[in-house]
Amino acid sequence: MNIHFFGLTLNLLNFFIRQLREDKDLTQTEIAAYLNCSQRIYSNYERGEVDLPTGILIKLAEFHETSTDYLLNRTNRKKPYPKN
């Protein structure tokens, strides 16, 4: 599912990772440092110009205390699943 955001067409994954970052008042540079990548690469993830690697998706879900299923729009449940 795509959404239109300030003239950009994003899929929900790109929209969610941007919104979660902005909700915490973090810059792309700050998130990129956590992910050990450049700000430019992280910006490409948010804009959907580069596919998000699975490892990065997992790290983003952990950082934002949510699940990968939420980021992928497979559930509306924002809280992460309990660990066994």
C-alpha positions in Angstrom: 0.0 0.0 0.0 1.4 3.4 -1.0 0.6 6.7 0.6 1.3 10.3 -0.6 3.3 12.4 1.7 4.4 16.0 0.8 4.4 15.1 -2.9 6.2 11.8 -2.4 4.8 8.4 -2.9 6.0 6.1 -0.1 5.1 2.6 0.9 4.0 2.2 4.5 7.4 0.9 5.7 9.1 4.0 4.5 6.4 6.2 6.1 6.5 4.3 9.4 10.3 4.5 9.8 10.2 8.2 9.1 7.3 8.9 11.4 8.8 6.9 14.3 12.1 8.8 13.9 10.3 12.2 13.8 8.1 11.2 16.8 11.3 10.9 18.8 12.7 14.2 17.4 15.7 12.4 16.0 17.6 13.3 12.9 18.5 11.0 10.1 22.1 11.3 11.2 21.4 10.1 14.7 19.5 7.0 13.5 22.2 6.3 10.9 24.8 6.4 13.6 22.8 3.8 15.6 22.5 1.6 12.4 26.2 2.2 11.6 25.5 3.6 8.1 25.7 7.0 6.5 22.9 9.6 6.7 22.6 9.4 2.9 22.0 5.6 3.0 19.4 6.0 5.8 17.7 8.8 3.9 17.5 6.4 0.9 15.7 3.9 3.2 13.2 6.5 4.3 12.5 7.6 0.7 12.3 4.0 -0.5 15.1 4.4 -3.0 17.0 1.4 -1.5 15.4 -1.8 -0.1 15.8 -2.1 3.6 18.0 -5.0 4.5 16.5 -7.5 7.0 19.2 -6.8 9.6 18.4 -3.0 9.4 14.7 -3.7 9.7 15.2 -5.7 12.8 17.5 -3.0 14.4 14.9 -0.3 13.6 12.1 -2.4 15.2 14.3 -2.9 18.3 15.3 0.8 18.5 11.7 1.9 18.2 10.4 -0.8 20.5 8.0 -2.2 18.0 7.8 -5.3 15.8 9.0 -5.9 12.3 5.4 -6.9 11.5 4.2 -3.4 12.6 6.8 -1.8 10.3 5.7 -4.0 7.4 2.1 -3.2 8.1 1.2 -6.8 8.9 -0.3 -5.8 12.3 -1.7 -2.7 13.9 -0.1 -3.8 17.2 2.7 -1.4 17.8 4.2 -3.1 20.9 6.8 -5.8 20.2 6.0 -9.4 20.7 7.2 -10.9 24.0 10.4 -12.8 23.9 10.4 -16.4 24.9 
